[in-house]
Amino acid sequence: MALVFEAQPIPLVTDPGGVVRVGRSRVSLDTVIAIYEQGASAEEILLRLPTLQLSDIHAVLAYYLNHQAEVQDYLRLRQQEEEAAAAEDAARFGHYGMRERLLARLRSQKAP
C-alpha cells in the first residue's frame, strides 16, 4: 500500500476584526504562540485550550516555525493595537479614580 500525500490547508482564519484565529475556534494565534513560547508542547496546549484539535495545533506550530519573522511581525502589530486600544479606553472612560467613585456611590446608597 502506497502512502498518499496531500497538502492540508493551514487552520488559520482572519476574523472581521483582523485577528487570526485557529481552526473553527475563537482561540487566537497570539494565545497559541504565547503558550508555546512558555515551553508548552502541542499536547500541553491542547490541555489548556481543549476547544482546539491536536492536528490544528501541530499545523499552526509548524507554520509558526516556518514563518517566524512574519508571525512575530503580526504579533508585534497586535500588541501595539491592544496597547493603543487600552490607552484610548483609559482616556475615554477615565479608569483613574474608579475605586473612589464606586465607594462614594456605595456610601450614598447606604445613607438614610
Biopython code that builds the backbone (N, CA, C, O; Angstrom):
import numpy as np
from Bio.PDB.StructureBuilder import StructureBuilder

atoms = [
    (1, "MET", "N", (0.848, -1.179, 0.000)),
    (1, "MET", "CA", (0.000, 0.000, 0.000)),
    (1, "MET", "C", (0.893, 1.242, 0.000)),
    (1, "MET", "O", (1.813, 1.356, 0.811)),
    (2, "ALA", "N", (0.620, 2.143, -0.891)),
    (2, "ALA", "CA", (1.402, 3.371, -1.005)),
    (2, "ALA", "C", (0.757, 4.476, -0.177)),
    (2, "ALA", "O", (-0.466, 4.572, -0.076)),
    (3, "LEU", "N", (1.596, 5.289, 0.398)),
    (3, "LEU", "CA", (1.093, 6.441, 1.129)),
    (3, "LEU", "C", (0.665, 7.518, 0.139)),
    (3, "LEU", "O", (1.309, 7.729, -0.889)),
    (4, "VAL", "N", (-0.414, 8.184, 0.462)),
    (4, "VAL", "CA", (-0.898, 9.276, -0.373)),
    (4, "VAL", "C", (-0.600, 10.576, 0.358)),
    (4, "VAL", "O", (-1.017, 10.767, 1.501)),
    (5, "PHE", "N", (0.115, 11.458, -0.303)),
    (5, "PHE", "CA", (0.464, 12.732, 0.289)),
    (5, "PHE", "C", (-0.403, 13.822, -0.319)),
    (5, "PHE", "O", (-0.494, 13.970, -1.537)),
    (6, "GLU", "N", (-1.028, 14.567, 0.551)),
    (6, "GLU", "CA", (-1.837, 15.688, 0.069)),
    (6, "GLU", "C", (-1.606, 16.884, 0.983)),
    (6, "GLU", "O", (-1.432, 16.743, 2.193)),
    (7, "ALA", "N", (-1.610, 18.046, 0.379)),
    (7, "ALA", "CA", (-1.419, 19.272, 1.160)),
    (7, "ALA", "C", (-2.672, 19.551, 1.975)),
    (7, "ALA", "O", (-3.789, 19.459, 1.468)),
    (8, "GLN", "N", (-2.479, 19.888, 3.219)),
    (8, "GLN", "CA", (-3.582, 20.246, 4.109)),
    (8, "GLN", "C", (-3.583, 21.761, 4.277)),
    (8, "GLN", "O", (-2.520, 22.362, 4.426)),
    (9, "PRO", "N", (-4.742, 22.378, 4.256)),
    (9, "PRO", "CA", (-4.766, 23.831, 4.468)),
    (9, "PRO", "C", (-4.335, 24.168, 5.897)),
    (9, "PRO", "O", (-4.592, 23.410, 6.833)),
    (10, "ILE", "N", (-3.684, 25.306, 6.042)),
    (10, "ILE", "CA", (-3.269, 25.763, 7.365)),
    (10, "ILE", "C", (-4.526, 26.230, 8.098)),
    (10, "ILE", "O", (-5.271, 27.051, 7.562)),
    (11, "PRO", "N", (-4.780, 25.730, 9.308)),
    (11, "PRO", "CA", (-6.024, 26.053, 10.017)),
    (11, "PRO", "C", (-6.002, 27.424, 10.689)),
    (11, "PRO", "O", (-6.229, 27.543, 11.892)),
    (12, "LEU", "N", (-5.723, 28.457, 9.890)),
    (12, "LEU", "CA", (-5.723, 29.821, 10.395)),
    (12, "LEU", "C", (-6.707, 30.643, 9.571)),
    (12, "LEU", "O", (-6.726, 30.568, 8.342)),
    (13, "VAL", "N", (-7.524, 31.432, 10.271)),
    (13, "VAL", "CA", (-8.529, 32.259, 9.621)),
    (13, "VAL", "C", (-8.476, 33.645, 10.249)),
    (13, "VAL", "O", (-8.397, 33.782, 11.470)),
    (14, "THR", "N", (-8.519, 34.662, 9.409)),
    (14, "THR", "CA", (-8.562, 36.030, 9.923)),
    (14, "THR", "C", (-10.013, 36.441, 10.077)),
    (14, "THR", "O", (-10.784, 36.387, 9.119)),
    (15, "ASP", "N", (-10.393, 36.857, 11.298)),
    (15, "ASP", "CA", (-11.782, 37.261, 11.541)),
    (15, "ASP", "C", (-12.004, 38.690, 11.039)),
    (15, "ASP", "O", (-11.051, 39.363, 10.646)),
    (16, "PRO", "N", (-13.253, 39.155, 11.050)),
    (16, "PRO", "CA", (-13.538, 40.503, 10.541)),
    (16, "PRO", "C", (-12.772, 41.624, 11.263)),
    (16, "PRO", "O", (-12.568, 42.697, 10.695)),
    (17, "GLY", "N", (-12.354, 41.382, 12.497)),
    (17, "GLY", "CA", (-11.598, 42.377, 13.240)),
    (17, "GLY", "C", (-10.101, 42.332, 12.968)),
    (17, "GLY", "O", (-9.343, 43.120, 13.534)),
    (18, "GLY", "N", (-9.669, 41.413, 12.102)),
    (18, "GLY", "CA", (-8.255, 41.308, 11.764)),
    (18, "GLY", "C", (-7.456, 40.388, 12.668)),
    (18, "GLY", "O", (-6.231, 40.326, 12.560)),
    (19, "VAL", "N", (-8.135, 39.669, 13.564)),
    (19, "VAL", "CA", (-7.460, 38.748, 14.486)),
    (19, "VAL", "C", (-7.393, 37.373, 13.837)),
    (19, "VAL", "O", (-8.395, 36.875, 13.324)),
    (20, "VAL", "N", (-6.219, 36.763, 13.859)),
    (20, "VAL", "CA", (-6.043, 35.426, 13.293)),
    (20, "VAL", "C", (-6.489, 34.399, 14.333)),
    (20, "VAL", "O", (-5.985, 34.378, 15.456)),
    (21, "ARG", "N", (-7.438, 33.552, 13.945)),
    (21, "ARG", "CA", (-7.985, 32.509, 14.820)),
    (21, "ARG", "C", (-7.539, 31.132, 14.334)),
    (21, "ARG", "O", (-7.203, 30.954, 13.163)),
    (22, "VAL", "N", (-7.538, 30.159, 15.254)),
    (22, "VAL", "CA", (-7.103, 28.801, 14.947)),
    (22, "VAL", "C", (-8.310, 27.912, 14.684)),
    (22, "VAL", "O", (-9.228, 27.832, 15.500)),
    (23, "GLY", "N", (-8.296, 27.246, 13.538)),
    (23, "GLY", "CA", (-9.362, 26.315, 13.192)),
    (23, "GLY", "C", (-10.715, 26.982, 13.203)),
    (23, "GLY", "O", (-10.877, 28.109, 12.733)),
    (24, "ARG", "N", (-11.673, 26.278, 13.740)),
    (24, "ARG", "CA", (-13.038, 26.813, 13.839)),
    (24, "ARG", "C", (-13.323, 27.346, 15.239)),
    (24, "ARG", "O", (-14.478, 27.456, 15.652)),
    (25, "SER", "N", (-12.273, 27.671, 15.948)),
    (25, "SER", "CA", (-12.415, 28.130, 17.335)),
    (25, "SER", "C", (-12.313, 29.642, 17.399)),
    (25, "SER", "O", (-12.089, 30.309, 16.389)),
    (26, "ARG", "N", (-12.481, 30.172, 18.600)),
    (26, "ARG", "CA", (-12.273, 31.598, 18.853)),
    (26, "ARG", "C", (-10.872, 31.854, 19.424)),
    (26, "ARG", "O", (-10.537, 32.984, 19.781)),
    (27, "VAL", "N", (-10.065, 30.805, 19.503)),
    (27, "VAL", "CA", (-8.708, 30.921, 20.061)),
    (27, "VAL", "C", (-7.824, 31.647, 19.049)),
    (27, "VAL", "O", (-7.772, 31.286, 17.873)),
    (28, "SER", "N", (-7.131, 32.678, 19.531)),
    (28, "SER", "CA", (-6.278, 33.456, 18.635)),
    (28, "SER", "C", (-4.912, 32.801, 18.463)),
    (28, "SER", "O", (-4.443, 32.048, 19.317)),
    (29, "LEU", "N", (-4.297, 33.113, 17.336)),
    (29, "LEU", "CA", (-2.924, 32.673, 17.083)),
    (29, "LEU", "C", (-2.010, 33.204, 18.184)),
    (29, "LEU", "O", (-1.084, 32.515, 18.615)),
    (30, "ASP", "N", (-2.270, 34.423, 18.635)),
    (30, "ASP", "CA", (-1.482, 35.046, 19.704)),
    (30, "ASP", "C", (-1.431, 34.134, 20.923)),
    (30, "ASP", "O", (-0.368, 33.924, 21.507)),
    (31, "THR", "N", (-2.578, 33.599, 21.301)),
    (31, "THR", "CA", (-2.683, 32.767, 22.503)),
    (31, "THR", "C", (-1.872, 31.489, 22.357)),
    (31, "THR", "O", (-1.129, 31.113, 23.264)),
    (32, "VAL", "N", (-2.013, 30.820, 21.215)),
    (32, "VAL", "CA", (-1.295, 29.563, 20.996)),
    (32, "VAL", "C", (0.210, 29.793, 21.016)),
    (32, "VAL", "O", (0.949, 29.035, 21.645)),
    (33, "ILE", "N", (0.665, 30.835, 20.330)),
    (33, "ILE", "CA", (2.101, 31.103, 20.271)),
    (33, "ILE", "C", (2.634, 31.503, 21.647)),
    (33, "ILE", "O", (3.736, 31.099, 22.016)),
    (34, "ALA", "N", (1.879, 32.284, 22.404)),
    (34, "ALA", "CA", (2.322, 32.681, 23.747)),
    (34, "ALA", "C", (2.515, 31.453, 24.629)),
    (34, "ALA", "O", (3.512, 31.358, 25.345)),
    (35, "ILE", "N", (1.583, 30.521, 24.585)),
    (35, "ILE", "CA", (1.706, 29.308, 25.402)),
    (35, "ILE", "C", (2.886, 28.469, 24.930)),
    (35, "ILE", "O", (3.637, 27.928, 25.741)),
    (36, "TYR", "N", (3.044, 28.365, 23.607)),
    (36, "TYR", "CA", (4.167, 27.604, 23.052)),
    (36, "TYR", "C", (5.498, 28.215, 23.481)),
    (36, "TYR", "O", (6.427, 27.495, 23.847)),
    (37, "GLU", "N", (5.588, 29.539, 23.434)),
    (37, "GLU", "CA", (6.837, 30.209, 23.804)),
    (37, "GLU", "C", (7.137, 30.110, 25.296)),
    (37, "GLU", "O", (8.264, 30.370, 25.717)),
    (38, "GLN", "N", (6.143, 29.737, 26.101)),
    (38, "GLN", "CA", (6.378, 29.478, 27.522)),
    (38, "GLN", "C", (6.923, 28.073, 27.731)),
    (38, "GLN", "O", (7.201, 27.675, 28.862)),
    (39, "GLY", "N", (7.079, 27.316, 26.641)),
    (39, "GLY", "CA", (7.665, 25.983, 26.724)),
    (39, "GLY", "C", (6.681, 24.835, 26.646)),
    (39, "GLY", "O", (7.067, 23.683, 26.843)),
    (40, "ALA", "N", (5.425, 25.117, 26.364)),
    (40, "ALA", "CA", (4.413, 24.054, 26.305)),
    (40, "ALA", "C", (4.511, 23.273, 24.997)),
    (40, "ALA", "O", (4.811, 23.837, 23.945)),
    (41, "SER", "N", (4.257, 21.987, 25.077)),
    (41, "SER", "CA", (4.185, 21.144, 23.886)),
    (41, "SER", "C", (2.786, 21.278, 23.276)),
    (41, "SER", "O", (1.897, 21.893, 23.865)),
    (42, "ALA", "N", (2.609, 20.699, 22.102)),
    (42, "ALA", "CA", (1.291, 20.726, 21.463)),
    (42, "ALA", "C", (0.246, 20.068, 22.362)),
    (42, "ALA", "O", (-0.884, 20.547, 22.455)),
    (43, "GLU", "N", (0.615, 18.985, 23.016)),
    (43, "GLU", "CA", (-0.319, 18.290, 23.899)),
    (43, "GLU", "C", (-0.675, 19.146, 25.108)),
    (43, "GLU", "O", (-1.821, 19.143, 25.557)),
    (44, "GLU", "N", (0.302, 19.877, 25.635)),
    (44, "GLU", "CA", (0.032, 20.763, 26.773)),
    (44, "GLU", "C", (-0.851, 21.941, 26.350)),
    (44, "GLU", "O", (-1.700, 22.397, 27.116)),
    (45, "ILE", "N", (-0.643, 22.420, 25.138)),
    (45, "ILE", "CA", (-1.503, 23.481, 24.618)),
    (45, "ILE", "C", (-2.935, 22.974, 24.528)),
    (45, "ILE", "O", (-3.872, 23.694, 24.874)),
    (46, "LEU", "N", (-3.109, 21.747, 24.069)),
    (46, "LEU", "CA", (-4.443, 21.150, 23.982)),
    (46, "LEU", "C", (-5.103, 21.050, 25.356)),
    (46, "LEU", "O", (-6.307, 21.271, 25.483)),
    (47, "LEU", "N", (-4.320, 20.720, 26.384)),
    (47, "LEU", "CA", (-4.875, 20.650, 27.736)),
    (47, "LEU", "C", (-5.381, 22.018, 28.191)),
    (47, "LEU", "O", (-6.404, 22.111, 28.870)),
    (48, "ARG", "N", (-4.668, 23.075, 27.818)),
    (48, "ARG", "CA", (-5.084, 24.424, 28.197)),
    (48, "ARG", "C", (-6.202, 24.964, 27.318)),
    (48, "ARG", "O", (-7.018, 25.771, 27.763)),
    (49, "LEU", "N", (-6.235, 24.516, 26.071)),
    (49, "LEU", "CA", (-7.208, 25.027, 25.101)),
    (49, "LEU", "C", (-7.954, 23.856, 24.456)),
    (49, "LEU", "O", (-7.737, 23.553, 23.283)),
    (50, "PRO", "N", (-8.826, 23.201, 25.215)),
    (50, "PRO", "CA", (-9.461, 21.977, 24.727)),
    (50, "PRO", "C", (-10.436, 22.167, 23.565)),
    (50, "PRO", "O", (-10.918, 21.181, 23.009)),
    (51, "THR", "N", (-10.737, 23.404, 23.188)),
    (51, "THR", "CA", (-11.613, 23.613, 22.027)),
    (51, "THR", "C", (-10.858, 23.411, 20.714)),
    (51, "THR", "O", (-11.468, 23.340, 19.647)),
    (52, "LEU", "N", (-9.528, 23.318, 20.796)),
    (52, "LEU", "CA", (-8.728, 23.104, 19.589)),
    (52, "LEU", "C", (-8.578, 21.623, 19.290)),
    (52, "LEU", "O", (-8.830, 20.772, 20.142)),
    (53, "GLN", "N", (-8.167, 21.332, 18.073)),
    (53, "GLN", "CA", (-7.836, 19.967, 17.659)),
    (53, "GLN", "C", (-6.316, 19.839, 17.699)),
    (53, "GLN", "O", (-5.606, 20.769, 17.316)),
    (54, "LEU", "N", (-5.813, 18.698, 18.159)),
    (54, "LEU", "CA", (-4.374, 18.493, 18.248)),
    (54, "LEU", "C", (-3.707, 18.667, 16.886)),
    (54, "LEU", "O", (-2.624, 19.244, 16.793)),
    (55, "SER", "N", (-4.349, 18.171, 15.836)),
    (55, "SER", "CA", (-3.772, 18.316, 14.496)),
    (55, "SER", "C", (-3.675, 19.783, 14.090)),
    (55, "SER", "O", (-2.720, 20.173, 13.418)),
    (56, "ASP", "N", (-4.648, 20.604, 14.489)),
    (56, "ASP", "CA", (-4.595, 22.039, 14.190)),
    (56, "ASP", "C", (-3.445, 22.708, 14.937)),
    (56, "ASP", "O", (-2.766, 23.577, 14.388)),
    (57, "ILE", "N", (-3.228, 22.306, 16.184)),
    (57, "ILE", "CA", (-2.133, 22.878, 16.970)),
    (57, "ILE", "C", (-0.795, 22.555, 16.307)),
    (57, "ILE", "O", (0.052, 23.434, 16.150)),
    (58, "HIS", "N", (-0.608, 21.300, 15.922)),
    (58, "HIS", "CA", (0.639, 20.914, 15.256)),
    (58, "HIS", "C", (0.822, 21.687, 13.958)),
    (58, "HIS", "O", (1.929, 22.133, 13.656)),
    (59, "ALA", "N", (-0.244, 21.849, 13.191)),
    (59, "ALA", "CA", (-0.155, 22.587, 11.925)),
    (59, "ALA", "C", (0.195, 24.053, 12.166)),
    (59, "ALA", "O", (1.008, 24.626, 11.439)),
    (60, "VAL", "N", (-0.409, 24.655, 13.175)),
    (60, "VAL", "CA", (-0.128, 26.056, 13.490)),
    (60, "VAL", "C", (1.318, 26.216, 13.968)),
    (60, "VAL", "O", (1.996, 27.168, 13.583)),
    (61, "LEU", "N", (1.784, 25.301, 14.792)),
    (61, "LEU", "CA", (3.171, 25.378, 15.259)),
    (61, "LEU", "C", (4.145, 25.179, 14.097)),
    (61, "LEU", "O", (5.176, 25.849, 14.038)),
    (62, "ALA", "N", (3.836, 24.275, 13.179)),
    (62, "ALA", "CA", (4.694, 24.080, 12.002)),
    (62, "ALA", "C", (4.721, 25.351, 11.160)),
    (62, "ALA", "O", (5.779, 25.762, 10.684)),
    (63, "TYR", "N", (3.563, 25.970, 10.979)),
    (63, "TYR", "CA", (3.509, 27.230, 10.244)),
    (63, "TYR", "C", (4.361, 28.289, 10.945)),
    (63, "TYR", "O", (5.138, 28.996, 10.303)),
    (64, "TYR", "N", (4.210, 28.391, 12.253)),
    (64, "TYR", "CA", (4.974, 29.367, 13.031)),
    (64, "TYR", "C", (6.477, 29.134, 12.870)),
    (64, "TYR", "O", (7.229, 30.077, 12.625)),
    (65, "LEU", "N", (6.908, 27.894, 13.006)),
    (65, "LEU", "CA", (8.334, 27.588, 12.920)),
    (65, "LEU", "C", (8.896, 27.876, 11.529)),
    (65, "LEU", "O", (10.078, 28.191, 11.395)),
    (66, "ASN", "N", (8.066, 27.771, 10.497)),
    (66, "ASN", "CA", (8.497, 28.045, 9.128)),
    (66, "ASN", "C", (8.343, 29.505, 8.727)),
    (66, "ASN", "O", (8.879, 29.920, 7.699)),
    (67, "HIS", "N", (7.617, 30.293, 9.523)),
    (67, "HIS", "CA", (7.350, 31.702, 9.196)),
    (67, "HIS", "C", (7.492, 32.592, 10.430)),
    (67, "HIS", "O", (6.673, 33.482, 10.654)),
    (68, "GLN", "N", (8.524, 32.352, 11.222)),
    (68, "GLN", "CA", (8.667, 33.066, 12.491)),
    (68, "GLN", "C", (8.731, 34.578, 12.323)),
    (68, "GLN", "O", (8.108, 35.304, 13.097)),
    (69, "ALA", "N", (9.460, 35.063, 11.343)),
    (69, "ALA", "CA", (9.596, 36.513, 11.180)),
    (69, "ALA", "C", (8.239, 37.155, 10.896)),
    (69, "ALA", "O", (7.900, 38.181, 11.486)),
    (70, "GLU", "N", (7.462, 36.552, 9.992)),
    (70, "GLU", "CA", (6.155, 37.103, 9.645)),
    (70, "GLU", "C", (5.195, 37.050, 10.828)),
    (70, "GLU", "O", (4.464, 38.007, 11.085)),
    (71, "VAL", "N", (5.199, 35.927, 11.547)),
    (71, "VAL", "CA", (4.300, 35.789, 12.695)),
    (71, "VAL", "C", (4.711, 36.767, 13.796)),
    (71, "VAL", "O", (3.847, 37.372, 14.431)),
    (72, "GLN", "N", (5.991, 36.930, 14.029)),
    (72, "GLN", "CA", (6.440, 37.881, 15.051)),
    (72, "GLN", "C", (6.049, 39.308, 14.678)),
    (72, "GLN", "O", (5.677, 40.094, 15.549)),
    (73, "ASP", "N", (6.130, 39.648, 13.397)),
    (73, "ASP", "CA", (5.680, 40.974, 12.949)),
    (73, "ASP", "C", (4.193, 41.151, 13.243)),
    (73, "ASP", "O", (3.771, 42.196, 13.739)),
    (74, "TYR", "N", (3.400, 40.119, 12.932)),
    (74, "TYR", "CA", (1.959, 40.159, 13.206)),
    (74, "TYR", "C", (1.702, 40.319, 14.704)),
    (74, "TYR", "O", (0.857, 41.120, 15.105)),
    (75, "LEU", "N", (2.425, 39.563, 15.533)),
    (75, "LEU", "CA", (2.224, 39.628, 16.980)),
    (75, "LEU", "C", (2.597, 41.005, 17.532)),
    (75, "LEU", "O", (1.920, 41.518, 18.423)),
    (76, "ARG", "N", (3.666, 41.603, 17.011)),
    (76, "ARG", "CA", (4.048, 42.954, 17.437)),
    (76, "ARG", "C", (2.960, 43.965, 17.070)),
    (76, "ARG", "O", (2.618, 44.837, 17.869)),
    (77, "LEU", "N", (2.426, 43.840, 15.866)),
    (77, "LEU", "CA", (1.355, 44.735, 15.428)),
    (77, "LEU", "C", (0.133, 44.580, 16.316)),
    (77, "LEU", "O", (-0.474, 45.576, 16.710)),
    (78, "ARG", "N", (-0.236, 43.349, 16.638)),
    (78, "ARG", "CA", (-1.383, 43.093, 17.519)),
    (78, "ARG", "C", (-1.143, 43.700, 18.903)),
    (78, "ARG", "O", (-2.057, 44.281, 19.488)),
    (79, "GLN", "N", (0.065, 43.572, 19.427)),
    (79, "GLN", "CA", (0.399, 44.136, 20.742)),
    (79, "GLN", "C", (0.251, 45.650, 20.716)),
    (79, "GLN", "O", (-0.297, 46.242, 21.645)),
    (80, "GLN", "N", (0.743, 46.275, 19.648)),
    (80, "GLN", "CA", (0.622, 47.725, 19.516)),
    (80, "GLN", "C", (-0.846, 48.147, 19.440)),
    (80, "GLN", "O", (-1.237, 49.151, 20.036)),
    (81, "GLU", "N", (-1.657, 47.382, 18.708)),
    (81, "GLU", "CA", (-3.088, 47.695, 18.599)),
    (81, "GLU", "C", (-3.777, 47.562, 19.952)),
    (81, "GLU", "O", (-4.609, 48.395, 20.310)),
    (82, "GLU", "N", (-3.434, 46.515, 20.707)),
    (82, "GLU", "CA", (-4.026, 46.321, 22.036)),
    (82, "GLU", "C", (-3.641, 47.448, 22.980)),
    (82, "GLU", "O", (-4.476, 47.930, 23.745)),
    (83, "GLU", "N", (-2.383, 47.871, 22.933)),
    (83, "GLU", "CA", (-1.932, 48.966, 23.795)),
    (83, "GLU", "C", (-2.632, 50.269, 23.423)),
    (83, "GLU", "O", (-3.015, 51.042, 24.301)),
    (84, "ALA", "N", (-2.797, 50.514, 22.133)),
    (84, "ALA", "CA", (-3.481, 51.732, 21.686)),
    (84, "ALA", "C", (-4.943, 51.714, 22.116)),
    (84, "ALA", "O", (-5.475, 52.740, 22.540)),
    (85, "ALA", "N", (-5.597, 50.560, 22.013)),
    (85, "ALA", "CA", (-6.997, 50.447, 22.425)),
    (85, "ALA", "C", (-7.136, 50.645, 23.927)),
    (85, "ALA", "O", (-8.078, 51.295, 24.380)),
    (86, "ALA", "N", (-6.200, 50.088, 24.712)),
    (86, "ALA", "CA", (-6.243, 50.257, 26.164)),
    (86, "ALA", "C", (-6.045, 51.720, 26.542)),
    (86, "ALA", "O", (-6.716, 52.223, 27.443)),
    (87, "ALA", "N", (-5.128, 52.407, 25.861)),
    (87, "ALA", "CA", (-4.897, 53.824, 26.139)),
    (87, "ALA", "C", (-6.123, 54.648, 25.779)),
    (87, "ALA", "O", (-6.491, 55.576, 26.499)),
    (88, "GLU", "N", (-6.750, 54.306, 24.666)),
    (88, "GLU", "CA", (-7.967, 55.015, 24.256)),
    (88, "GLU", "C", (-9.093, 54.802, 25.263)),
    (88, "GLU", "O", (-9.809, 55.743, 25.606)),
    (89, "ASP", "N", (-9.248, 53.580, 25.731)),
    (89, "ASP", "CA", (-10.273, 53.284, 26.737)),
    (89, "ASP", "C", (-10.015, 54.064, 28.025)),
    (89, "ASP", "O", (-10.936, 54.631, 28.615)),
    (90, "ALA", "N", (-8.760, 54.086, 28.449)),
    (90, "ALA", "CA", (-8.426, 54.799, 29.686)),
    (90, "ALA", "C", (-8.719, 56.285, 29.545)),
    (90, "ALA", "O", (-9.233, 56.913, 30.471)),
    (91, "ALA", "N", (-8.392, 56.846, 28.390)),
    (91, "ALA", "CA", (-8.649, 58.277, 28.169)),
    (91, "ALA", "C", (-10.146, 58.556, 28.065)),
    (91, "ALA", "O", (-10.636, 59.577, 28.548)),
    (92, "ARG", "N", (-10.848, 57.649, 27.438)),
    (92, "ARG", "CA", (-12.280, 57.846, 27.191)),
    (92, "ARG", "C", (-13.130, 57.618, 28.431)),
    (92, "ARG", "O", (-14.074, 58.365, 28.690)),
    (93, "PHE", "N", (-12.801, 56.601, 29.186)),
    (93, "PHE", "CA", (-13.640, 56.224, 30.316)),
    (93, "PHE", "C", (-13.047, 56.620, 31.665)),
    (93, "PHE", "O", (-13.701, 56.443, 32.693)),
    (94, "GLY", "N", (-11.849, 57.142, 31.685)),
    (94, "GLY", "CA", (-11.251, 57.615, 32.924)),
    (94, "GLY", "C", (-11.210, 56.569, 34.017)),
    (94, "GLY", "O", (-11.873, 56.726, 35.042)),
    (95, "HIS", "N", (-10.453, 55.515, 33.824)),
    (95, "HIS", "CA", (-10.354, 54.455, 34.826)),
    (95, "HIS", "C", (-9.714, 54.941, 36.121)),
    (95, "HIS", "O", (-9.873, 54.320, 37.172)),
    (96, "TYR", "N", (-8.992, 56.048, 36.039)),
    (96, "TYR", "CA", (-8.347, 56.559, 37.236)),
    (96, "TYR", "C", (-9.409, 57.086, 38.198)),
    (96, "TYR", "O", (-10.297, 57.840, 37.800)),
    (97, "GLY", "N", (-9.316, 56.691, 39.438)),
    (97, "GLY", "CA", (-10.278, 57.125, 40.438)),
    (97, "GLY", "C", (-11.554, 56.315, 40.460)),
    (97, "GLY", "O", (-12.501, 56.674, 41.160)),
    (98, "MET", "N", (-11.599, 55.230, 39.707)),
    (98, "MET", "CA", (-12.813, 54.429, 39.641)),
    (98, "MET", "C", (-13.178, 53.858, 41.011)),
    (98, "MET", "O", (-14.350, 53.842, 41.388)),
    (99, "ARG", "N", (-12.181, 53.395, 41.747)),
    (99, "ARG", "CA", (-12.448, 52.817, 43.068)),
    (99, "ARG", "C", (-13.111, 53.851, 43.961)),
    (99, "ARG", "O", (-14.079, 53.550, 44.659)),
    (100, "GLU", "N", (-12.588, 55.067, 43.935)),
    (100, "GLU", "CA", (-13.150, 56.124, 44.769)),
    (100, "GLU", "C", (-14.585, 56.446, 44.360)),
    (100, "GLU", "O", (-15.444, 56.656, 45.217)),
    (101, "ARG", "N", (-14.844, 56.486, 43.065)),
    (101, "ARG", "CA", (-16.209, 56.760, 42.595)),
    (101, "ARG", "C", (-17.177, 55.655, 43.010)),
    (101, "ARG", "O", (-18.311, 55.930, 43.401)),
    (102, "LEU", "N", (-16.725, 54.409, 42.922)),
    (102, "LEU", "CA", (-17.584, 53.295, 43.329)),
    (102, "LEU", "C", (-17.855, 53.313, 44.825)),
    (102, "LEU", "O", (-18.980, 53.059, 45.257)),
    (103, "LEU", "N", (-16.822, 53.613, 45.626)),
    (103, "LEU", "CA", (-17.018, 53.691, 47.074)),
    (103, "LEU", "C", (-17.954, 54.843, 47.439)),
    (103, "LEU", "O", (-18.787, 54.706, 48.334)),
    (104, "ALA", "N", (-17.819, 55.968, 46.751)),
    (104, "ALA", "CA", (-18.717, 57.102, 47.002)),
    (104, "ALA", "C", (-20.149, 56.732, 46.656)),
    (104, "ALA", "O", (-21.072, 57.095, 47.385)),
    (105, "ARG", "N", (-20.346, 56.024, 45.570)),
    (105, "ARG", "CA", (-21.692, 55.595, 45.190)),
    (105, "ARG", "C", (-22.256, 54.632, 46.228)),
    (105, "ARG", "O", (-23.435, 54.713, 46.574)),
    (106, "LEU", "N", (-21.431, 53.732, 46.722)),
    (106, "LEU", "CA", (-21.864, 52.786, 47.737)),
    (106, "LEU", "C", (-22.256, 53.520, 49.019)),
    (106, "LEU", "O", (-23.277, 53.201, 49.629)),
    (107, "ARG", "N", (-21.449, 54.502, 49.432)),
    (107, "ARG", "CA", (-21.749, 55.274, 50.628)),
    (107, "ARG", "C", (-23.049, 56.049, 50.461)),
    (107, "ARG", "O", (-23.837, 56.147, 51.401)),
    (108, "SER", "N", (-23.278, 56.600, 49.275)),
    (108, "SER", "CA", (-24.510, 57.363, 49.054)),
    (108, "SER", "C", (-25.748, 56.477, 49.078)),
    (108, "SER", "O", (-26.830, 56.929, 49.452)),
    (109, "GLN", "N", (-25.595, 55.231, 48.685)),
    (109, "GLN", "CA", (-26.727, 54.304, 48.719)),
    (109, "GLN", "C", (-27.028, 53.850, 50.133)),
    (109, "GLN", "O", (-28.173, 53.520, 50.443)),
    (110, "LYS", "N", (-26.022, 53.828, 50.997)),
    (110, "LYS", "CA", (-26.231, 53.408, 52.392)),
    (110, "LYS", "C", (-26.762, 54.528, 53.262)),
    (110, "LYS", "O", (-27.315, 54.268, 54.331)),
    (111, "ALA", "N", (-26.605, 55.775, 52.824)),
    (111, "ALA", "CA", (-27.060, 56.912, 53.633)),
    (111, "ALA", "C", (-28.572, 56.887, 53.739)),
    (111, "ALA", "O", (-29.262, 56.560, 52.774)),
    (112, "PRO", "N", (-29.115, 57.251, 54.973)),
    (112, "PRO", "CA", (-30.572, 57.205, 55.196)),
    (112, "PRO", "C", (-31.337, 58.249, 54.438)),
    (112, "PRO", "O", (-32.562, 58.313, 54.541)),
]
sb = StructureBuilder()
sb.init_structure("model")
sb.init_model(0)
sb.init_chain("A")
sb.init_seg("    ")
for serial, (resi, resn, name, xyz) in enumerate(atoms, 1):
    if name == "N":
        sb.init_residue(resn, " ", resi, " ")
    sb.init_atom(name, np.array(xyz, "f"), 0.0, 1.0, " ", f" {name:<3s}", serial, name[0])
structure = sb.get_structure()
